Amino acid sequence: MNVIGEFARQKKTTPAQIALAWVLAQKQWMVPIPGTTKLHRLEENLGAANVELTADDLRKLDEATSRIKLQGDRYPAELQKLVNR
């Protein structure tokens, strides 16, 4: 099941807007930095500020995403050596 996609359909937004709205809802000092080279995507991303996620929405998103198994390393071994040195 595509949890983010389902929330996007329910809220009549895009999955990107749901993901960005979720980041915005985490802490007041957290700011997502989405990258794009296309104006229409920037405008879409800015719409995330208008997406309202209720406490229940956030709980459901947290529960669903907590079941996703993370795999792989963040960096290849040669680049990981450069982190926290």
Kinemage of the C-alpha trace (Angstrom):
@kinemage 1
@onewidth
@group {chain A} dominant
@subgroup {mainchain}
@vectorlist {calphas} color= white
{ca met a 1} P 0.000 0.000 0.000
{ca asn a 2} L 1.260 3.457 -0.903
{ca val a 3} L 0.621 5.308 2.363
{ca ile a 4} L 1.773 8.710 1.150
{ca gly a 5} L -0.166 8.372 -2.097
{ca glu a 6} L -3.334 7.443 -0.208
{ca phe a 7} L -3.014 10.456 2.087
{ca ala a 8} L -2.436 12.644 -0.978
{ca arg a 9} L -5.637 11.351 -2.613
{ca gln a 10} L -7.631 11.939 0.583
{ca lys a 11} L -6.275 15.467 1.010
{ca lys a 12} L -6.455 16.260 -2.740
{ca thr a 13} L -2.755 17.085 -2.806
{ca thr a 14} L 0.355 15.512 -4.258
{ca pro a 15} L 2.546 12.935 -2.504
{ca ala a 16} L 5.367 15.497 -2.465
{ca gln a 17} L 3.140 17.969 -0.635
{ca ile a 18} L 2.206 15.338 1.959
{ca ala a 19} L 5.860 14.478 2.542
{ca leu a 20} L 6.845 18.136 2.885
{ca ala a 21} L 3.843 18.888 5.131
{ca trp a 22} L 4.869 15.975 7.349
{ca val a 23} L 8.375 17.440 7.738
{ca leu a 24} L 6.903 20.862 8.502
{ca ala a 25} L 4.705 19.304 11.208
{ca gln a 26} L 7.616 17.663 13.049
{ca lys a 27} L 9.230 20.645 14.792
{ca gln a 28} L 8.914 24.407 14.342
{ca trp a 29} L 12.608 24.680 13.568
{ca met a 30} L 12.629 21.945 10.898
{ca val a 31} L 12.551 23.232 7.331
{ca pro a 32} L 12.496 20.917 4.318
{ca ile a 33} L 14.735 21.895 1.426
{ca pro a 34} L 13.179 20.375 -1.680
{ca gly a 35} L 15.276 20.563 -4.806
{ca thr a 36} L 13.921 21.192 -8.275
{ca thr a 37} L 14.831 22.895 -11.504
{ca lys a 38} L 11.240 23.343 -12.635
{ca leu a 39} L 9.059 26.294 -11.647
{ca his a 40} L 5.847 24.231 -11.594
{ca arg a 41} L 7.441 21.792 -9.117
{ca leu a 42} L 8.576 24.679 -6.903
{ca glu a 43} L 5.023 26.039 -6.920
{ca glu a 44} L 3.704 22.545 -6.116
{ca asn a 45} L 6.184 22.184 -3.240
{ca leu a 46} L 5.205 25.565 -1.813
{ca gly a 47} L 1.616 24.291 -1.617
{ca ala a 48} L 2.745 21.968 1.177
{ca ala a 49} L 2.576 24.913 3.570
{ca asn a 50} L -1.221 24.915 3.059
{ca val a 51} L -1.705 21.194 3.711
{ca glu a 52} L -3.289 20.586 7.089
{ca leu a 53} L -2.363 17.333 8.776
{ca thr a 54} L -4.349 16.536 11.893
{ca ala a 55} L -2.861 14.837 14.931
{ca asp a 56} L -4.601 11.662 13.750
{ca asp a 57} L -3.078 12.046 10.263
{ca leu a 58} L 0.383 12.420 11.786
{ca arg a 59} L -0.148 9.386 14.007
{ca lys a 60} L -1.258 7.275 11.040
{ca leu a 61} L 1.671 8.443 8.919
{ca asp a 62} L 4.118 7.744 11.752
{ca glu a 63} L 2.669 4.267 12.324
{ca ala a 64} L 2.726 3.380 8.636
{ca thr a 65} L 6.216 4.680 7.953
{ca ser a 66} L 7.642 3.054 11.086
{ca arg a 67} L 6.930 -0.329 9.479
{ca ile a 68} L 9.153 0.433 6.481
{ca lys a 69} L 12.406 -1.476 6.723
{ca leu a 70} L 15.390 0.700 5.887
{ca gln a 71} L 18.027 -1.001 3.797
{ca gly a 72} L 21.503 -0.161 2.643
{ca asp a 73} L 24.103 2.304 3.724
{ca arg a 74} L 23.640 6.034 3.443
{ca tyr a 75} L 26.966 6.461 1.668
{ca pro a 76} L 29.298 4.173 -0.239
{ca ala a 77} L 32.182 2.964 1.983
{ca glu a 78} L 34.740 5.366 0.468
{ca leu a 79} L 32.517 8.392 1.179
{ca gln a 80} L 31.493 7.183 4.638
{ca lys a 81} L 35.169 7.449 5.643
{ca leu a 82} L 34.879 11.213 5.114
{ca val a 83} L 31.931 11.575 7.505
{ca asn a 84} L 32.560 12.492 11.168
{ca arg a 85} L 36.319 12.365 10.904
